[in-house]
Amino acid sequence: MLKVYLACWFTDQGVMKAKADELKTINIDCTSSWVNEEHQPQRREGNYKLDEMVFKKSRAIEDIRDIDRADVLVQFTRERDNPAPGGGRIFEAGYAYGKGKHVVFCGPTENVFCLLPDTKRFDTWEEVKNYLLDYEYIRSKAQARTLQGYATLNDPLGLGGTLRLS
């Protein structure tokens, strides 16, 4: 099953929860545990600011673990004249890209990294979902053919094509 991490602003948590639920209906697993969590640390006796820092650090570590479990990261973008606070989603996309994960952007071209040749960008969530379904289909076919011994040097994915090195 394809595993996808959704990178977005925490203020859009409810919207991302709905998108995670949509992915589940098409047999795609969302690894973004943040869509189901409370944002604020629980108040305890003592220094609330310290509790908040500990909470945020633990949340960041959990997000990294969620990205590590994903095959694909989808980052939601906005027009440059509509800035949003925070930069976590941009860090997450860079982390995923650096780890060799497939990165997909949903929305307008927000920065130069949306133009990298080995990433994809789509205007709408519907386009992203369709792409993810196609991506999973191609990936599963390639895995099945490789397991069956069809992959060769000329056809590393086992899809019946020829690798051209020109």
TORTI-307017 format. One record per residue (C-alpha): z, y, x; residue in three letters. Coordinates in Angstrom, 2 decimals, padded with zeros to 5 digits, m for minus. Each point is the difference from the previous one (the first is absolute). Layout:
[rec [Z Y X] 'ALA'] ...
//
This chain:
[rec [000.00 000.00 000.00] 'MET'] [rec [m000.90 003.46 001.28] 'LEU'] [rec [003.02 002.16 000.83] 'LYS'] [rec [m000.26 003.79 m000.35] 'VAL'] [rec [002.36 002.82 000.94] 'TYR'] [rec [m000.25 003.22 m002.03] 'LEU'] [rec [000.68 003.15 002.07] 'ALA'] [rec [000.71 003.05 m002.13] 'CYS'] [rec [002.54 002.75 m000.61] 'TRP'] [rec [003.39 m001.16 m001.24] 'PHE'] [rec [m000.34 002.54 m002.82] 'THR'] [rec [m002.80 m002.24 m001.35] 'ASP'] [rec [002.19 m003.10 000.00] 'GLN'] [rec [m000.48 m000.64 m003.73] 'GLY'] [rec [m003.78 000.25 000.29] 'VAL'] [rec [000.02 m002.36 002.99] 'MET'] [rec [002.20 m002.48 m001.87] 'LYS'] [rec [m002.65 m000.10 m002.74] 'ALA'] [rec [m002.73 m000.54 002.63] 'LYS'] [rec [002.04 m002.82 001.58] 'ALA'] [rec [000.26 m001.60 m003.46] 'ASP'] [rec [m003.78 000.36 m000.44] 'GLU'] [rec [m000.57 m001.76 003.33] 'LEU'] [rec [002.20 m002.87 m001.12] 'LYS'] [rec [m002.21 m000.53 m003.08] 'THR'] [rec [m003.01 m000.55 002.29] 'ILE'] [rec [001.89 m002.36 002.35] 'ASN'] [rec [000.57 002.52 002.79] 'ILE'] [rec [003.54 000.22 001.38] 'ASP'] [rec [001.46 003.47 000.61] 'CYS'] [rec [002.38 000.02 002.97] 'THR'] [rec [001.26 003.57 m000.68] 'SER'] [rec [003.63 m000.69 m000.86] 'SER'] [rec [000.65 003.77 m000.15] 'TRP'] [rec [m001.68 000.20 m003.42] 'VAL'] [rec [002.98 m001.88 m001.49] 'ASN'] [rec [002.86 001.65 001.87] 'GLU'] [rec [002.32 002.90 m000.63] 'GLU'] [rec [m000.58 002.97 002.25] 'HIS'] [rec [003.59 001.11 000.49] 'GLN'] [rec [002.67 m001.82 001.96] 'PRO'] [rec [003.06 m001.06 m001.90] 'GLN'] [rec [002.86 002.43 000.51] 'ARG'] [rec [002.99 m001.44 001.78] 'ARG'] [rec [003.15 001.44 001.41] 'GLU'] [rec [m000.72 002.04 003.10] 'GLY'] [rec [m002.92 002.02 001.30] 'ASN'] [rec [m002.82 000.08 m002.57] 'TYR'] [rec [m002.49 001.44 002.54] 'LYS'] [rec [000.64 m002.95 002.31] 'LEU'] [rec [m000.45 m002.43 m002.90] 'ASP'] [rec [m003.29 001.71 m000.84] 'GLU'] [rec [m001.27 m000.30 003.59] 'MET'] [rec [000.94 m003.68 000.14] 'VAL'] [rec [m001.76 m000.56 m003.33] 'PHE'] [rec [m003.19 001.78 001.12] 'LYS'] [rec [m000.09 m001.90 003.29] 'LYS'] [rec [000.42 m003.33 m001.79] 'SER'] [rec [m002.72 001.00 m002.51] 'ARG'] [rec [m002.41 000.82 002.87] 'ALA'] [rec [000.70 m003.36 001.66] 'ILE'] [rec [m000.60 m001.80 m003.30] 'GLU'] [rec [m003.30 001.87 m000.49] 'ASP'] [rec [m001.17 m001.10 003.46] 'ILE'] [rec [000.87 m003.60 m000.87] 'ARG'] [rec [m001.94 000.35 m003.26] 'ASP'] [rec [m003.06 001.30 001.90] 'ILE'] [rec [000.27 m002.85 002.50] 'ASP'] [rec [m000.19 m002.48 m002.91] 'ARG'] [rec [m003.13 001.66 m001.44] 'ALA'] [rec [m003.65 m000.77 000.73] 'ASP'] [rec [m001.20 003.39 m001.25] 'VAL'] [rec [001.62 003.43 m000.28] 'LEU'] [rec [m001.22 002.37 m002.72] 'VAL'] [rec [000.88 003.64 000.71] 'GLN'] [rec [m000.26 002.49 m002.85] 'PHE'] [rec [m001.34 003.42 000.99] 'THR'] [rec [m000.12 003.47 m001.55] 'ARG'] [rec [m002.10 003.10 000.40] 'GLU'] [rec [001.11 002.01 003.03] 'ARG'] [rec [000.87 002.98 m002.21] 'ASP'] [rec [002.51 m002.20 m001.88] 'ASN'] [rec [002.56 m000.75 002.72] 'PRO'] [rec [002.80 m002.43 m000.68] 'ALA'] [rec [003.31 m000.12 001.81] 'PRO'] [rec [000.62 m002.69 002.57] 'GLY'] [rec [m002.33 m001.90 002.25] 'GLY'] [rec [001.17 m003.58 m000.36] 'GLY'] [rec [m003.24 m001.29 m001.51] 'ARG'] [rec [m002.02 001.41 002.90] 'ILE'] [rec [002.33 m001.65 002.51] 'PHE'] [rec [m000.28 m003.26 m001.97] 'GLU'] [rec [m003.81 000.08 000.07] 'ALA'] [rec [m000.01 000.69 003.75] 'GLY'] [rec [002.47 m002.81 000.60] 'TYR'] [rec [m002.10 m002.44 m002.07] 'ALA'] [rec [m003.21 001.08 001.75] 'TYR'] [rec [001.65 m000.44 003.40] 'GLY'] [rec [001.11 m003.51 m000.98] 'LYS'] [rec [m003.58 m000.92 m000.92] 'GLY'] [rec [000.52 000.07 m003.77] 'LYS'] [rec [m002.88 000.99 m002.24] 'HIS'] [rec [000.55 003.58 m001.26] 'VAL'] [rec [m001.47 001.30 m003.27] 'VAL'] [rec [000.29 003.60 m001.21] 'PHE'] [rec [000.10 000.87 m003.69] 'CYS'] [rec [m000.87 003.60 m000.76] 'GLY'] [rec [m001.66 002.86 001.86] 'PRO'] [rec [m000.57 000.10 003.74] 'THR'] [rec [003.28 001.57 001.03] 'GLU'] [rec [m000.32 m000.13 003.79] 'ASN'] [rec [m002.22 m001.29 002.81] 'VAL'] [rec [001.61 m003.44 m000.08] 'PHE'] [rec [m001.50 m000.61 m003.44] 'CYS'] [rec [m003.38 000.00 001.78] 'LEU'] [rec [000.66 m002.79 002.49] 'LEU'] [rec [m002.89 m002.49 m000.20] 'PRO'] [rec [002.22 m003.06 m000.46] 'ASP'] [rec [001.85 001.45 m003.01] 'THR'] [rec [m001.17 000.37 m003.58] 'LYS'] [rec [000.41 002.93 m002.39] 'ARG'] [rec [m000.45 000.06 m003.75] 'PHE'] [rec [000.35 002.79 m002.54] 'ASP'] [rec [001.81 m002.00 m002.68] 'THR'] [rec [002.62 m002.72 m000.38] 'TRP'] [rec [m002.49 m002.11 m002.00] 'GLU'] [rec [m002.40 000.03 002.96] 'GLU'] [rec [002.84 m001.04 002.32] 'VAL'] [rec [001.00 m002.90 m002.26] 'LYS'] [rec [m003.60 m001.24 m000.16] 'ASN'] [rec [m000.29 000.25 003.78] 'TYR'] [rec [003.25 m001.94 000.47] 'LEU'] [rec [m001.28 m002.76 m002.28] 'LEU'] [rec [m003.27 m000.18 001.98] 'ASP'] [rec [001.93 000.11 003.29] 'TYR'] [rec [002.23 m002.90 m001.09] 'GLU'] [rec [m002.99 m002.02 m001.21] 'TYR'] [rec [m001.89 000.43 003.30] 'ILE'] [rec [003.16 m000.67 002.01] 'ARG'] [rec [000.81 m003.17 m001.93] 'SER'] [rec [m003.58 m001.28 000.35] 'LYS'] [rec [000.08 000.67 003.75] 'ALA'] [rec [003.34 m001.79 000.37] 'GLN'] [rec [m001.19 m002.98 m002.02] 'ALA'] [rec [m003.23 m000.33 002.00] 'ARG'] [rec [001.85 000.37 003.31] 'THR'] [rec [002.46 m002.71 m001.05] 'LEU'] [rec [m002.93 m002.23 m000.95] 'GLN'] [rec [m001.55 000.50 003.44] 'GLY'] [rec [m002.94 002.16 m001.07] 'TYR'] [rec [000.80 002.91 002.26] 'ALA'] [rec [m002.09 000.17 003.18] 'THR'] [rec [m000.54 002.49 002.78] 'LEU'] [rec [m003.04 001.36 m001.88] 'ASN'] [rec [001.90 000.06 m003.31] 'ASP'] [rec [003.67 000.68 000.85] 'PRO'] [rec [001.01 000.43 m003.64] 'LEU'] [rec [m001.93 m003.05 m001.16] 'GLY'] [rec [m001.90 002.01 m002.63] 'LEU'] [rec [m003.48 m001.12 000.92] 'GLY'] [rec [m000.96 003.15 001.90] 'GLY'] [rec [m000.91 000.60 003.61] 'THR'] [rec [002.02 002.14 002.35] 'LEU'] [rec [m002.26 002.63 001.55] 'ARG'] [rec [001.14 001.61 003.23] 'LEU'] [rec [m002.54 002.81 000.20] 'SER'] 
//
